[in-house]
Amino acid sequence: MFEQARDYPDSYYAASSREAQQRRPALEGEREVDVAIVGAGFTGLYTALNLAEAGHSVAIVESSRVGWGASGRNGGQIILGFSCDMPPFEAALGLDGAREVWRLVREAAAEIRRRIAEQAIDCDLAGGHLWTSVLPRRVQLLTDWQEEAARKWGYDALRFIGRDELRGHIESDRYQAALLDPEGGHLHPLKYVLGLAHAAESLGVRIYEDSKAVRYVERPDGVTVETAQGRLHAHKLVLACNAYVDRLAPALQARVLPVGTYIIATEPLSAERARALLPSNRAVTDNQFILDYFRLSADRRLLFGGKCTYTGRTPRNLAEGMRRDMLKVFPQLADLRIAHCWGGHIDITLPRTPDFGRAGPVYWAQGFSGHGIVPTCVAGRVLAEAIRGDETHLALFTALRNPPFPGGETVGALLQVLGMSWYRLRDYF
Ligand SMILES: Cc1cc2nc3c(=O)[nH]c(=O)nc-3n(C[C@H](O)[C@H](O)[C@H](O)COP(=O)(O)OP(=O)(O)OC[C@H]3O[C@@H](n4cnc5c(N)ncnc54)[C@H](O)[C@@H]3O)c2cc1C
């Protein structure tokens, strides 16, 4: 069970976001709305925004703070697609169904850019994502995806970048090649999620912080959500709890395993040094099983993420371990101080496919398995459409099967450790 802190982790994001100082009140007493949402991360907020735009009354209860979970502490990398890539969708839905999923993905990436522009959300948005290969034999994964994206999904924007040209994007010898996706990019996730919250509030959505949903009860005409000091009565309920769903919904919890992943932020680099390090200012992810991801912040820090843990415990000497990983990519940064180090939990499913669904008046979206910025935007649209009576897109996701982890969280974690150890070896040999 998770102990949720009352405030944001000590991340670069919390330190660089003025809005994070403003606390919202807790839910007290009884309230009635059309739709109640548990969790004020991207999933909950996108769902709320779409519903409020369609004229529904919505309230969100959040255990801690807006964006306290993964949404306010992630790598900020805007990456098109789901963590499982397209094969599970094609297997479950055929080509036409999978094409519709890819269309939703691209529309979500466009929706993010639109919302930032329309709401003037100041969140350091920058364009372009580079998917790199460390191992020569995995360069083919890049070319295969470029070919498949164009042929099957009608996406021909990806550009292959060979080793020599790549030095013009990343000042490192580690990478063999990359694919540049111009529709990806990066942003400051805490500023962005707080911007979404303001946009939702401007449409009348009520957001209650410090309001953990301890249980919900279904009634003939809807659902009641209970917190320590209040109750929300609604026709429909959305669970947008990510890895923290815990005892609120044991059946959902059984299908996701919380996995820790970590980020460091260096002290700011000089303008000249930052330009030399990542001249095109793209977000970068590699195609190792245990992947590294990095980018520059607006104030020219290197934000470097990676590692994963299954035990719920923070690794010992975390900042030093992360620094060593960073120096494998950029040995020239050995003189830089690490200013911040933090982590968070992603919600992986056994097949890494997203887990969206409905049971009676209760809807959910979880299982983003590490890629969430674009997929949560898809989820918000799909859930809002379903709540409004159109389940066409929800059916694309309920066709996927996410079994519970065998033996629950403990055995599931052990199996994942074994599995990932095998994959980690394959990152070397
Ligand atoms: C360190 C890290 C780096 C990542 N990097 C990237 C990246 O670069 N790119 C990318 O695409 N994705 C990344 N991800 C994944 C992405 O951040 C998530 O998939 C996404 O933010 C999930 O959004 P969410 O709204 O579903 O969950 P969350 O943002 O975790 O929100 C869930 C919220 O629900 C609340 N909650 C839970 N239970 C209750 C309850 N009972 N009552 C009230 N509130 C409750 C929690 O407090 C939390 O705020 C990363 C994740 C982590 C942890």
The ligand as a MOL file (V3000), in Angstrom:
LIG
                    3D

  0  0  0     0  0            999 V3000
M  V30 BEGIN CTAB
M  V30 COUNTS 53 58 0 0 0
M  V30 BEGIN ATOM
M  V30 1 C 9.6710 9.2060 -13.3160 0
M  V30 2 C 8.7050 9.0600 -14.4520 0
M  V30 3 C 9.0860 9.4540 -15.7310 0
M  V30 4 C 8.1770 9.3370 -16.7940 0
M  V30 5 N 8.5280 9.8600 -17.9970 0
M  V30 6 C 7.6180 9.9120 -18.9980 0
M  V30 7 C 7.9240 10.5850 -20.2060 0
M  V30 8 O 8.9870 11.1780 -20.3530 0
M  V30 9 N 6.9940 10.5580 -21.2010 0
M  V30 10 C 5.7900 9.9430 -21.0490 0
M  V30 11 O 4.9870 9.9210 -21.9990 0
M  V30 12 N 5.4540 9.3350 -19.8850 0
M  V30 13 C 6.3300 9.3100 -18.8580 0
M  V30 14 N 5.9810 8.7520 -17.6600 0
M  V30 15 C 4.6310 8.1750 -17.5010 0
M  V30 16 C 3.5500 9.2470 -17.3220 0
M  V30 17 O 4.0020 10.2430 -16.4510 0
M  V30 18 C 2.2770 8.6060 -16.7610 0
M  V30 19 O 1.8800 7.5240 -17.5840 0
M  V30 20 C 1.1070 9.5820 -16.6760 0
M  V30 21 O 1.4900 10.7680 -16.0420 0
M  V30 22 C -0.0480 8.9250 -15.9290 0
M  V30 23 O -1.0200 9.9110 -15.6770 0
M  V30 24 P -2.2480 9.5560 -14.7330 0
M  V30 25 O -3.0810 10.7740 -14.6390 0
M  V30 26 O -2.8940 8.3180 -15.2130 0
M  V30 27 O -1.5800 9.1950 -13.3390 0
M  V30 28 P -0.9290 10.1290 -12.2050 0
M  V30 29 O -0.3480 11.3470 -12.7730 0
M  V30 30 O -0.0560 9.2710 -11.3720 0
M  V30 31 O -2.1840 10.6000 -11.3920 0
M  V30 32 C -2.9050 9.7470 -10.5410 0
M  V30 33 C -3.3790 10.5980 -9.3850 0
M  V30 34 O -4.3770 9.8780 -8.6830 0
M  V30 35 C -4.2620 10.2190 -7.3290 0
M  V30 36 N -4.9300 9.1610 -6.5660 0
M  V30 37 C -4.6580 7.8470 -6.5690 0
M  V30 38 N -5.4930 7.1980 -5.7420 0
M  V30 39 C -6.3370 8.1220 -5.2080 0
M  V30 40 C -7.3940 8.0730 -4.2730 0
M  V30 41 N -7.7780 6.9310 -3.6870 0
M  V30 42 N -8.0390 9.2200 -3.9740 0
M  V30 43 C -7.6700 10.4100 -4.5370 0
M  V30 44 N -6.6250 10.5150 -5.4090 0
M  V30 45 C -5.9770 9.3880 -5.7440 0
M  V30 46 C -2.7550 10.2760 -7.0900 0
M  V30 47 O -2.4300 11.0510 -5.9630 0
M  V30 48 C -2.2520 10.8920 -8.3840 0
M  V30 49 O -2.0690 12.2870 -8.2900 0
M  V30 50 C 6.8740 8.7990 -16.5780 0
M  V30 51 C 6.5010 8.3950 -15.2970 0
M  V30 52 C 7.3910 8.5280 -14.2450 0
M  V30 53 C 6.9590 8.1120 -12.8690 0
M  V30 END ATOM
M  V30 BEGIN BOND
M  V30 1 1 1 2
M  V30 2 1 2 3
M  V30 3 2 2 52
M  V30 4 2 3 4
M  V30 5 1 4 5
M  V30 6 1 4 50
M  V30 7 2 5 6
M  V30 8 1 6 7
M  V30 9 1 6 13
M  V30 10 2 7 8
M  V30 11 1 7 9
M  V30 12 1 9 10
M  V30 13 2 10 11
M  V30 14 1 10 12
M  V30 15 2 12 13
M  V30 16 1 13 14
M  V30 17 1 14 15
M  V30 18 1 14 50
M  V30 19 1 15 16
M  V30 20 1 16 17
M  V30 21 1 16 18
M  V30 22 1 18 19
M  V30 23 1 18 20
M  V30 24 1 20 21
M  V30 25 1 20 22
M  V30 26 1 22 23
M  V30 27 1 23 24
M  V30 28 2 24 25
M  V30 29 1 24 26
M  V30 30 1 24 27
M  V30 31 1 27 28
M  V30 32 2 28 29
M  V30 33 1 28 30
M  V30 34 1 28 31
M  V30 35 1 31 32
M  V30 36 1 32 33
M  V30 37 1 33 34
M  V30 38 1 33 48
M  V30 39 1 34 35
M  V30 40 1 35 36
M  V30 41 1 35 46
M  V30 42 1 36 37
M  V30 43 1 36 45
M  V30 44 2 37 38
M  V30 45 1 38 39
M  V30 46 1 39 40
M  V30 47 2 39 45
M  V30 48 1 40 41
M  V30 49 2 40 42
M  V30 50 1 42 43
M  V30 51 2 43 44
M  V30 52 1 44 45
M  V30 53 1 46 47
M  V30 54 1 46 48
M  V30 55 1 48 49
M  V30 56 2 50 51
M  V30 57 1 51 52
M  V30 58 1 52 53
M  V30 END BOND
M  V30 END CTAB
M  END
